[in-house]
Amino acid sequence: MGSCALTPGNRTGNDAFPIRHGIRLEKRARSDSPSRMINRMDTYEESDCTQPPETNVDMTRRAFLVASTAAVGLSGCVTAGLRLPTEAKVLEAGLAKVSFKVNGQPRELQLDTRTTLLDALREHLRLTGSKKGCDQGQCGACTVIVGGRRIISCLTLAVMHEGAEITTIEGLGTPENMHPMQAAFVKCDGYQCGYCTPGQICSAVAMLDEIKAGIPSHATADLTARPQLTPSELRERMSGNLCRCGAYSNIAEAIGEVAGRTA
């Protein structure tokens, strides 16, 4: 390759400064300020290199920095200004109407699509009997009955149950007219602090319906025979409902009394 020699144009002596990347650093004396360094595109005198396009750049470094800073700040403001309406639209677009029956009453809600069934029941319908224990589906305190089957309401979205029939602890009975399972829990002292009790009762009611329907569990020894409420079956089927007070023996007694036999 041939060498590319870049030399200043008609400037010589102390006024000439080295050329870097085609830009001459030149000293200019001004009457109202000290000498400053400015960037100016200089002419090329070259033998075998292509000359850059001509431009009229005449800006001080101070002016360049001020302009750059202002441009960056303006772009940040514009970006921030555009981001807020976008988030608001996403939130508005994330709303949905859902209709279902809760404890026999038709209910219609407008919810964020991310709302769990548990939060819809507690925060929107004020049915606070179902408890939020772990919020991870491990304790069973939020168990409700949907379509005759027990589910963990903290792990399912409310919008997934459009048109469903939902039963909470409030729908099973009242203090004046208790469900047989509620009465058995009171009689057998199947609770202590009572925090897990609504989930325990809803789960027990649906569990007995599962046995009546012949649905086997992991503890069912003979899949061709109808399952029976043996102690091992009861423990397995109720294993998803934890009682931190340790009232398991009384809970089993209450369930066995409703089932018509001793657990």
NORDARA-V641346 format. One record per residue. N is the residue number from 1. RES is the residue in one small letter. SS is DSSP state (@ for helix, = for strand, . for the rest). PHI is phi in degrees with one decimal (* if undefined). NEAR is the number of other C-alpha atoms within 10 Angstrom. Layout:
n=N res=RES ss=SS phi=PHI near=NEAR
n=N res=RES ss=SS phi=PHI near=NEAR
//
This chain:
n=1 res=m ss=. phi=* near=3
n=2 res=g ss=. phi=-80.9 near=7
n=3 res=s ss=. phi=-78.8 near=9
n=4 res=c ss=. phi=-112.9 near=12
n=5 res=a ss=. phi=-95.4 near=11
n=6 res=l ss=. phi=-110.3 near=17
n=7 res=t ss== phi=-128.5 near=15
n=8 res=p ss=. phi=-65.2 near=17
n=9 res=g ss=. phi=-69.4 near=11
n=10 res=n ss=. phi=-97.8 near=8
n=11 res=r ss=. phi=-99.0 near=10
n=12 res=t ss=. phi=-140.4 near=9
n=13 res=g ss=@ phi=78.8 near=6
n=14 res=n ss=@ phi=-71.9 near=8
n=15 res=d ss=@ phi=-76.7 near=10
n=16 res=a ss=. phi=-88.3 near=15
n=17 res=f ss=. phi=-124.1 near=15
n=18 res=p ss=. phi=-59.3 near=13
n=19 res=i ss== phi=-99.6 near=16
n=20 res=r ss== phi=-122.5 near=9
n=21 res=h ss=. phi=54.6 near=8
n=22 res=g ss=. phi=78.8 near=17
n=23 res=i ss== phi=-115.8 near=16
n=24 res=r ss== phi=-89.8 near=19
n=25 res=l ss== phi=-91.4 near=19
n=26 res=e ss== phi=-126.0 near=18
n=27 res=k ss== phi=-92.8 near=15
n=28 res=r ss== phi=-126.9 near=11
n=29 res=a ss== phi=-88.2 near=11
n=30 res=r ss== phi=-124.3 near=9
n=31 res=s ss=. phi=-72.4 near=6
n=32 res=d ss=. phi=-99.4 near=6
n=33 res=s ss== phi=-156.6 near=7
n=34 res=p ss== phi=-65.4 near=9
n=35 res=s ss== phi=-63.1 near=11
n=36 res=r ss== phi=-125.6 near=13
n=37 res=m ss== phi=-98.7 near=14
n=38 res=i ss== phi=-123.4 near=17
n=39 res=n ss== phi=-99.4 near=15
n=40 res=r ss== phi=-138.8 near=17
n=41 res=m ss== phi=-72.2 near=18
n=42 res=d ss=. phi=-103.8 near=18
n=43 res=t ss=. phi=-81.1 near=17
n=44 res=y ss=. phi=-102.5 near=18
n=45 res=e ss== phi=-118.3 near=15
n=46 res=e ss=. phi=-130.9 near=14
n=47 res=s ss=. phi=-96.4 near=11
n=48 res=d ss=. phi=-134.1 near=10
n=49 res=c ss=. phi=-115.8 near=13
n=50 res=t ss=. phi=-78.5 near=9
n=51 res=q ss=. phi=-74.4 near=11
n=52 res=p ss=. phi=-72.8 near=11
n=53 res=p ss=. phi=-64.6 near=6
n=54 res=e ss=. phi=-72.0 near=9
n=55 res=t ss=. phi=-146.6 near=9
n=56 res=n ss=. phi=-108.3 near=7
n=57 res=v ss=. phi=-94.2 near=10
n=58 res=d ss== phi=-143.7 near=11
n=59 res=m ss== phi=-133.7 near=12
n=60 res=t ss== phi=-73.1 near=14
n=61 res=r ss=@ phi=-63.1 near=13
n=62 res=r ss=@ phi=-61.0 near=10
n=63 res=a ss=@ phi=-64.7 near=10
n=64 res=f ss=@ phi=-63.9 near=12
n=65 res=l ss=@ phi=-65.2 near=12
n=66 res=v ss=@ phi=-62.0 near=11
n=67 res=a ss=@ phi=-64.7 near=12
n=68 res=s ss=@ phi=-65.7 near=12
n=69 res=t ss=@ phi=-62.7 near=12
n=70 res=a ss=@ phi=-63.7 near=12
n=71 res=a ss=@ phi=-65.5 near=12
n=72 res=v ss=@ phi=-64.4 near=11
n=73 res=g ss=@ phi=-62.2 near=12
n=74 res=l ss=@ phi=-65.1 near=12
n=75 res=s ss=@ phi=-64.2 near=12
n=76 res=g ss=@ phi=-64.2 near=12
n=77 res=c ss=@ phi=-64.6 near=12
n=78 res=v ss=@ phi=-64.7 near=11
n=79 res=t ss=@ phi=-63.0 near=11
n=80 res=a ss=@ phi=-64.3 near=11
n=81 res=g ss=@ phi=-67.2 near=11
n=82 res=l ss=@ phi=-80.9 near=11
n=83 res=r ss=@ phi=-74.0 near=11
n=84 res=l ss=@ phi=-62.4 near=11
n=85 res=p ss=@ phi=-61.5 near=11
n=86 res=t ss=@ phi=-63.3 near=11
n=87 res=e ss=@ phi=-64.9 near=11
n=88 res=a ss=@ phi=-63.7 near=11
n=89 res=k ss=@ phi=-66.6 near=10
n=90 res=v ss=@ phi=-62.4 near=11
n=91 res=l ss=@ phi=-64.7 near=12
n=92 res=e ss=@ phi=-67.3 near=11
n=93 res=a ss=@ phi=-70.4 near=11
n=94 res=g ss=. phi=-82.7 near=12
n=95 res=l ss== phi=-84.6 near=14
n=96 res=a ss== phi=-150.0 near=14
n=97 res=k ss== phi=-93.9 near=13
n=98 res=v ss== phi=-134.9 near=18
n=99 res=s ss== phi=-124.7 near=17
n=100 res=f ss== phi=-157.7 near=19
n=101 res=k ss== phi=-98.4 near=17
n=102 res=v ss== phi=-120.2 near=21
n=103 res=n ss=. phi=54.5 near=17
n=104 res=g ss=. phi=85.1 near=11
n=105 res=q ss== phi=-108.0 near=11
n=106 res=p ss== phi=-68.2 near=12
n=107 res=r ss== phi=-131.6 near=13
n=108 res=e ss== phi=-131.1 near=15
n=109 res=l ss== phi=-130.4 near=15
n=110 res=q ss== phi=-108.4 near=13
n=111 res=l ss== phi=-127.5 near=17
n=112 res=d ss== phi=-63.6 near=18
n=113 res=t ss=. phi=-62.6 near=17
n=114 res=r ss=. phi=-88.9 near=14
n=115 res=t ss=. phi=-70.6 near=16
n=116 res=t ss== phi=-75.2 near=18
n=117 res=l ss=@ phi=-61.8 near=23
n=118 res=l ss=@ phi=-61.7 near=25
n=119 res=d ss=@ phi=-67.0 near=21
n=120 res=a ss=@ phi=-63.5 near=21
n=121 res=l ss=@ phi=-70.4 near=19
n=122 res=r ss=@ phi=-79.3 near=15
n=123 res=e ss=@ phi=-86.2 near=12
n=124 res=h ss=@ phi=-102.8 near=14
n=125 res=l ss=. phi=-102.8 near=13
n=126 res=r ss=. phi=60.3 near=10
n=127 res=l ss=. phi=-96.7 near=18
n=128 res=t ss=. phi=-91.1 near=18
n=129 res=g ss=. phi=-64.9 near=20
n=130 res=s ss=. phi=-71.1 near=26
n=131 res=k ss=. phi=-101.1 near=22
n=132 res=k ss=. phi=-99.2 near=22
n=133 res=g ss=. phi=-93.4 near=16
n=134 res=c ss=. phi=-97.2 near=12
n=135 res=d ss=. phi=59.8 near=16
n=136 res=q ss=. phi=-132.4 near=11
n=137 res=g ss=. phi=76.3 near=19
n=138 res=q ss=. phi=-106.3 near=16
n=139 res=c ss=. phi=-100.5 near=21
n=140 res=g ss=. phi=81.5 near=32
n=141 res=a ss=. phi=-67.2 near=30
n=142 res=c ss=. phi=-98.5 near=33
n=143 res=t ss== phi=-62.1 near=31
n=144 res=v ss== phi=-132.0 near=29
n=145 res=i ss== phi=-109.2 near=24
n=146 res=v ss== phi=-122.6 near=19
n=147 res=g ss=. phi=61.7 near=13
n=148 res=g ss=. phi=85.8 near=16
n=149 res=r ss== phi=-119.3 near=17
n=150 res=r ss== phi=-80.8 near=21
n=151 res=i ss== phi=-138.0 near=20
n=152 res=i ss== phi=-88.9 near=24
n=153 res=s ss=@ phi=-74.3 near=26
n=154 res=c ss=@ phi=-81.0 near=27
n=155 res=l ss=@ phi=-111.5 near=15
n=156 res=t ss=. phi=-129.8 near=16
n=157 res=l ss== phi=-83.3 near=17
n=158 res=a ss=@ phi=-62.9 near=26
n=159 res=v ss=@ phi=-68.4 near=22
n=160 res=m ss=@ phi=-78.6 near=12
n=161 res=h ss=@ phi=-118.0 near=17
n=162 res=e ss=. phi=-58.0 near=13
n=163 res=g ss=. phi=77.5 near=15
n=164 res=a ss=. phi=-80.5 near=16
n=165 res=e ss== phi=-105.2 near=18
n=166 res=i ss== phi=-115.4 near=22
n=167 res=t ss== phi=-121.9 near=21
n=168 res=t ss=. phi=-106.6 near=23
n=169 res=i ss=@ phi=-60.9 near=24
n=170 res=e ss=@ phi=-67.3 near=16
n=171 res=g ss=@ phi=-87.8 near=18
n=172 res=l ss=@ phi=-75.8 near=19
n=173 res=g ss=. phi=-174.5 near=16
n=174 res=t ss=. phi=-122.0 near=11
n=175 res=p ss=. phi=-57.1 near=9
n=176 res=e ss=. phi=-83.5 near=6
n=177 res=n ss=. phi=-138.1 near=10
n=178 res=m ss=. phi=-77.5 near=15
n=179 res=h ss=. phi=-67.7 near=16
n=180 res=p ss=@ phi=-53.0 near=17
n=181 res=m ss=@ phi=-69.5 near=22
n=182 res=q ss=@ phi=-63.7 near=25
n=183 res=a ss=@ phi=-63.6 near=17
n=184 res=a ss=@ phi=-67.9 near=21
n=185 res=f ss=@ phi=-63.7 near=22
n=186 res=v ss=@ phi=-67.4 near=15
n=187 res=k ss=@ phi=-63.7 near=13
n=188 res=c ss=. phi=-90.4 near=16
n=189 res=d ss=. phi=55.9 near=15
n=190 res=g ss=. phi=-84.8 near=25
n=191 res=y ss=. phi=-159.8 near=20
n=192 res=q ss=. phi=-127.5 near=13
n=193 res=c ss=. phi=-74.3 near=10
n=194 res=g ss=. phi=86.2 near=12
n=195 res=y ss=. phi=-67.8 near=19
n=196 res=c ss=. phi=-87.1 near=25
n=197 res=t ss=@ phi=-59.6 near=27
n=198 res=p ss=@ phi=-57.3 near=25
n=199 res=g ss=@ phi=-68.0 near=29
n=200 res=q ss=@ phi=-61.9 near=30
n=201 res=i ss=@ phi=-67.7 near=28
n=202 res=c ss=@ phi=-61.5 near=27
n=203 res=s ss=@ phi=-66.2 near=26
n=204 res=a ss=@ phi=-65.9 near=25
n=205 res=v ss=@ phi=-61.5 near=22
n=206 res=a ss=@ phi=-69.4 near=18
n=207 res=m ss=@ phi=-65.6 near=21
n=208 res=l ss=@ phi=-65.8 near=19
n=209 res=d ss=@ phi=-66.3 near=14
n=210 res=e ss=@ phi=-63.4 near=18
n=211 res=i ss=@ phi=-66.1 near=17
n=212 res=k ss=@ phi=-61.9 near=13
n=213 res=a ss=. phi=-80.2 near=11
n=214 res=g ss=. phi=78.5 near=15
n=215 res=i ss=. phi=-79.6 near=13
n=216 res=p ss=. phi=-77.5 near=19
n=217 res=s ss=. phi=-123.1 near=15
n=218 res=h ss=. phi=-65.6 near=10
n=219 res=a ss=. phi=-90.5 near=15
n=220 res=t ss=. phi=-71.1 near=18
n=221 res=a ss=. phi=-78.6 near=11
n=222 res=d ss=. phi=-115.4 near=9
n=223 res=l ss=. phi=-76.1 near=13
n=224 res=t ss=. phi=-87.8 near=9
n=225 res=a ss=. phi=-102.1 near=10
n=226 res=r ss=. phi=-70.2 near=13
n=227 res=p ss=. phi=-67.5 near=20
n=228 res=q ss=. phi=-117.1 near=15
n=229 res=l ss=. phi=-83.0 near=21
n=230 res=t ss=. phi=-84.1 near=15
n=231 res=p ss=@ phi=-55.7 near=13
n=232 res=s ss=@ phi=-68.8 near=14
n=233 res=e ss=@ phi=-64.8 near=20
n=234 res=l ss=@ phi=-63.7 near=20
n=235 res=r ss=@ phi=-63.0 near=16
n=236 res=e ss=@ phi=-67.4 near=14
n=237 res=r ss=@ phi=-72.6 near=21
n=238 res=m ss=. phi=-100.3 near=18
n=239 res=s ss=. phi=-68.8 near=13
n=240 res=g ss=. phi=-82.9 near=18
n=241 res=n ss=. phi=-114.2 near=24
n=242 res=l ss=. phi=-94.1 near=19
n=243 res=c ss=. phi=-123.3 near=22
n=244 res=r ss=. phi=-71.2 near=12
n=245 res=c ss=. phi=-80.3 near=12
n=246 res=g ss=. phi=77.4 near=12
n=247 res=a ss=. phi=-91.1 near=15
n=248 res=y ss=@ phi=-64.3 near=17
n=249 res=s ss=@ phi=-63.8 near=12
n=250 res=n ss=@ phi=-71.7 near=18
n=251 res=i ss=@ phi=-63.6 near=25
n=252 res=a ss=@ phi=-62.8 near=20
n=253 res=e ss=@ phi=-63.9 near=20
n=254 res=a ss=@ phi=-64.9 near=27
n=255 res=i ss=@ phi=-65.5 near=28
n=256 res=g ss=@ phi=-65.4 near=21
n=257 res=e ss=@ phi=-67.5 near=18
n=258 res=v ss=@ phi=-69.1 near=18
n=259 res=a ss=@ phi=-72.8 near=15
n=260 res=g ss=. phi=89.4 near=9
n=261 res=r ss=. phi=-154.9 near=12
n=262 res=t ss=. phi=-82.9 near=14
n=263 res=a ss=. phi=-79.6 near=19
//
